[in-house]
Amino acid sequence: MTTRILTGITTTGTPHLGNYAGAIRPAIVASRDPQADSFYFLADYHALIKCDDPLRIQRSRLEIAATWLACGLDPERATFYRQSDIPEIPELTWLLTCVAGKGLLNRAHAYKASVDKNLENGEDPDAGVTMGLFSYPILMAADILMFNAHKVPVGRDQIQHVEMARDIGQRFNHLFGAGKELFTLPEAVIEEGVATLPGLDGRKMSKSYDNTIPLFGSARQLKDAIARIVTDSRAPGEPKDPDNSHLFTLYQGFATPTQQAAFRDELLSGLAWGEAKQRLFQLLDDELGEARERYHALVERPSDLEDILLAGAAKARRTATPFLEQLRESVGLRSFRSQAQGPAGGRKKAAKGARFVSFRERDGSFHFRLLAADGEELLLSRAFADPKAAGAASQRVVEEGADALDLRAGANRFALWLDGELLAQSPAYADASQRDAGMARLREALASLAA
């Protein structure tokens, strides 16, 4: 069974070592599993909650996109996109807002921390609290539930948000699922030992505390940051306590068990803090050096990054668009055509069959999708200049007939050709057997439309 994995990073600053160890590295490792279907994104809507500097957000989006790719994320294997390029996510956020309990949101850590700080300062409990901050867990739930993720790699401080996504999804299923699980209930995944790295002062490494170690600064910047790590006053030759050393905790996040054991022994034997910091620098520079070069090359080619992210968004929307249509139906936001007149003058819901759905992209082009009766996407067309051309092409497909289709199978998807030109493609499938089953469902759908 394929496991869907999803995670993202908020675009409010330059990626640091904690982002890499706690989210990026384990996510990229997971994406290489042949049984994984990976969705990784830039959480730029979330950034608006924390930052009102447009230039900083724009720069951060660029830097974080380059970071994921430099660290080894394969956009051909994973679905890599910007949150803001998926218009279905804010619509789903509203659907979930309508079922999320205020009491649940009152318990969110970020909101409670803001309230507690206000009370300590003698201010109104909600002073400075925006609805973005208060509703943050619902937007995160929409990120996760939109793609029915099974596993969500997060830092330990984000576990609560995954649990809240489960609660909200379960509530929606109960109210609108009609006995069917519309949403998969996600599970948080923590990589033990490196999920939350300490910063220079021992607190969690965070941009909020300004205690981070830049991920892809120069070697000199890396060395200078490590030199500022707070240590105790024990002199060279005095035994050091590895278990209470922030420096050793950082070292553990990147060293092999053998390296960890050797470093621990040296600290216990009196290794000087200056030399210990040099060992940490060398360990990190060895791991990050090649990725640092790739990162800087990518940052210099923003147009290439834009193309990769737009392709990822198109791939993500092939899942999101038909699923949101199903969710709209479930809550009653249905087309009037989905109802038929009953024999006694009453109204009843008509059975829904296979259908073509046309839509317009942000660039002004038009496309059509062919959906099966259950809402599964079977085909996504190429771009057309106007809606009439898209409609005529979909009609031609029906008129040609299921048996006359020019279907060409690829490794994990198939394509439909018409008059010697590529007309539409299927979604990506996990393997050839699922691809072939998709081709069979396509023929059945078209046969039903021609009947």
Beta strands, then each sheet from edge to edge (+ up, - down):
strand 1: 3-10
strand 2: 36-43
strand 3: 79-82
strand 4: 151-153
strand 5: 187-189
strand 6: 339-341
strand 7: 347-349
strand 8: 355-360
strand 9: 366-371
strand 10: 377-381
strand 11: 406-409
strand 12: 414-418
strand 13: 421-425
sheet 1: 1+ 2+ 3+
sheet 2: 4+ 5+
sheet 3: 6+ 7-
sheet 4: 8+ 9- 10+ 13- 12+ 11-
end
